[in-house]
Amino acid sequence: MRKNQNAESNIPVAEKHVGNRLWKSGKVWLSTAGLTLVTLGTVGAVLVANAQAKTEVTAPVKSSFPAPPTNTTVNWENNKPLFYVIDQNGTEHPKPELTLGDGEPAWCLGLGVPLTNNTTEVQRSASNKILNALNDEQKAVLNNTEFLGRKAGDLEGYAEAQYATYKLLDEAGVSQNQAKDAIVKDNTLLHDANKIKTGADNLIKEAKKMRELPSFNSQIIQLLQGTSKTITDFKGVIGNFPYVKVNAKGLKESIKGNDLTLKADATTPLGETKNAVQLQSTAMDSEDLPWYVFSTDGDDSGAQSQSVGATRDPSKANASLNINVISLGETTLTKSDADTGNSETQGAAQLKGAVFGLFRKSDNKQVNWSEGLKDYPLTLTAGTKADDTKVSIKMGDDLKAGVKNLNKSNSYYWMETEAPEGYSLSTKKIDVTFDSSSQFDDKTSNYIDDEKATDKVNVFNFMFTKVQDVTGSYTGLNGAEFQLIPQEGTKGKTITATSGTGTDSNGYTVNGLTKFDGEANQKAGNPSKDGIAEGHYHLHESKTPKGLKPIDDVDVSVTPIKDKDGKITTYEEKFTDLVTNQVIDDVKTPVDQMKDNDILVNVNLGQFTDKPETPVVPTIKTKAHVKDGSQTIKAKDISDKTPMYDDVILTNAQQGEVQHGYLHRIVKDEQGKVVSDKIVAENKFVIDDATAKKQEDEILATVDTSQDAKEPSGYSVTYVWAEKLNDSSDKNEQAKHDDLNDKDETIVSPTGHTQVSTKMIDAKTNQKFNDKYHATGLTEGESYTIKVNGAWSKKLNKVVPASGKLTFKATAETMDVDVPITIDAHDLSNDDLTMLEELDDFNGEMIVQNNNHNDTNETVHVKPTPPVKPVTPTTPSTTPAIPKASLPTTGSSTGDALMYGGMAVLLVALGGTVYYMKKKNSVEK
């Protein structure tokens, strides 16, 4: 400080801060802070809009200091310097403690600038040359330095902050004089110059550190729902941010030392949340720089009068972090028998070995093992992997399949892909459910889902007629009792049935009928009400009518046939006379037909006599199919040489006997009346040694099916195989199978005819109407899909887009269904459009194609578009339209509202600045 030239003695001169003048009666530095306030105002709106939870920690550095007054004085005591500052010229400047009129401490900014008297009048100022030369960061550090000095609350802290102030101004290159050293003398209140200088350096370091943001600022922190995660501020500055705001539902935070701990509960939204946690060094609603500058005697130059500064709070510093919340789910599936309700199995079946796949609901695709989240791979928890790529799990002895670390934000379901031995495949989708009630396993960080799956055991039924041979005539006998006895390896109780009067499989009422079915099974105390569980049994006649001999015991077995990989492909149901070793019946059922408890076989074994006196008559059974094994001719198979097969299963056929096959083409009208029955193929085959041993063969015929679709609308076409077996002379019939209504012998040639519900539509977009589709040759119980693949434009001579789709389950062989169609006809005025359709089976294979471009039943006409009337132009007004201001309305996004809010605040700030400039000019004039 230099000496006041007008004073009689050396009087210390005080100094002041400088800001931007806003109004005459009250001057406050706000220009930079005002711009920052606009930005913070917008951020503040975002915080309020997004806040789901809020945590505010009491700030260890929060100021309780009052705001300095607007009009005041600067006071000091003469001849009581704290220390001396030596400038670049070697001049010593005594530094007393400066206070405002209310006693609040203040610091001078200009070294060597005099104060005119001991109570210099000062006002808040808005334009100080020294201060305005600093950038925002330099001002913030200067503010923090003086705040820390004031917070110390003693003369040493004041002196250290004053010396640090000069050093910071020197460092910024804006000081008029430079502080080169600090000394103490006998007349100074302080006596340790090194402590002042060292303290000043430490204050500057601490002030700058208060401007540093935590090391995790702006980072995206990945959180796992239900678990805590601690992140460390390696800069060690988190203590400078006592105000914390949490903007994500269910997110909790805590701070201990340099560690911030976050925990997201089950309600925290999954995915990324911006600004999920915000930290601030000052209160959330505080101004940016609560720092005041005063100029003595109204002179803002900073050269002719002193500028002094007073502080209230530290400068505002903002930090934030984003979160990306993930969540894990663990699902376990447990298998049980549908009848017993637990792991207890039936017959020879076993639940072990079932294979289940895990599928996504969104696209019904099987989940891959590689689809786990980063750092959390999908992991098997129960069972064994049945596939290294897809999540396919084979159950072991514990009958469980499990996987953890699923992405809980997805939806899943289990579905059985391979049934265990003796059980039918279940097609039920078992939903995997993760919700707020799901239990959390803190050891695996997974939310737990437990589901149960049940399978129905494969069952079979059979019947026979107990008869007595009376002079070549077979008379039914009632009252004979038979037992079906489980053999070793087959669970269950002995089943008993008694011959009596009943209706056989052909619909006839007969005596001596004996049924082994679900009713007999349950009467014996076994679980299944649908039939007898697959396994190995002996049929034994336990009570025989008086005077008669019992039948031979019969071996009854249901055996799975497996491929080279151990997978079951077929179940064989075999009935064998244990005395003669004669095979009474032998039926093979493909495993892919065994879904959702279809009955394996329902067999009528014919007549059992007490004493066979004649050789057993051969039997013949057949199964018709096309090339792919089904009994439906697909569209791709229609040709003039469509192959049709018949699998023939024989009993007791002898080498040399002659087998004949006849393929009937049967046409029925809409009422089901046969209008045509023609044999379109014949086959003759002499039983050879291999066939006699195997007792089965296959015959083939090729037939012209290209004309089937040309039958009248509503007519149906089927192909039915009939077989007979003659003796070696080919004259005497031994057995035949010629039931033309036998579905096993029937191959269906489906047809489809259509009729649109309207003949006229508008030339507009989104035109909707129905198309009645008449389908024949359907298989009851199977699902079909009708697709509209487009429409043929007669005008454009090409296919134009049209859409429509309907999936239905056949309840009859012939059905009419309505297919909704949508077409964009806005540019198809006066055109004729013919719908192009196809009928697909449940596998998605096309079986009927309706592609006739000239089918009038399938054609709609697009109405002509009326001509557009010309519009007379109007003369535009010479007065320009004044646009109306547009504000966000209810339903607008928060972001838009904040944008408009921020713009409004900015406009107010700019308006304030313009107003200030005008006022400034008027004052200075």
Secondary structure, 3 states (H helix, E strand, C coil): CCCCCCCCCCCCCCCECCCCCCCCCCCCCCHHHHHHHHHHHHHHHHHHHHCCCCCCCCCCCCCCCCCCCCEEEEECCCCCCCEEEECCCCCEEEECCEEECCCCEEEECCCCCCCCCCEEEEEECCCCHHHHCCCHHHHHHHHHHHHHHHHHCCHHHHHHHHHHHHHHHHHHCCCCCCCCEEECCCCCCCCCHHHHHHHHHHHHHHHHHCCCCCCCCCCEEEEECCCEEEEECCCCCHHHCCEEEECCCCEEEEEECCEEEEEECCCCCCEEEEEEEEEECCCCCCCCCCEEEEEECCCCCCCCCCEEEEECCCCCCEEEEEEEEECEEEEEEEEEECCCCCCCCCCCCCCCCCEEEEEECCCCCECEHHHCECCECCEEEECEECCCCECEEECCCCCEEEEEEEECCCCEEEEEEECCCCECECCCCEEECCCCCCEEECCCCEEEEEEEEEECECEEEEEEEEEEEECCEEEECCCCEEEEEECCCCCCCCEEEECEEEECCCCCEEEEEEEECHHHHHHCCCCCCCCEECCEEEEEEEECCCCCCCCCCEEEEEEEEECCCCCEEEEEEEEEECCCCCEEEEEEEEHHHCECCCCCEEEEEEEEECCCCCCCCCEEEEEEECCCCCCECCHHHCCCCEEEEEEEEEECCCCCCEEEEEEEEEEECCCCCEEEEEEEEEEEEECCHHHHHHCEEEEEEEECCCCHHHCCCCCEEEEEEEEEEECCCCCCEEEEECCCCCHHHEEEECEEEEEECCCEECCCCCEEEEEEEEEECCCCCCEEEEEEEEEEECCCCEEECCEEEEEEECCCCCEEEEEEEEECCCCCCCCEEEEEEEEECCCCCEEEEECCCCCHHHEEEECCCCCCCCCCCCCCCCCCCCCCCCCCCCCCCHHHHHHHHHHHHHHHHHHHHHHHHHHHHHHHC
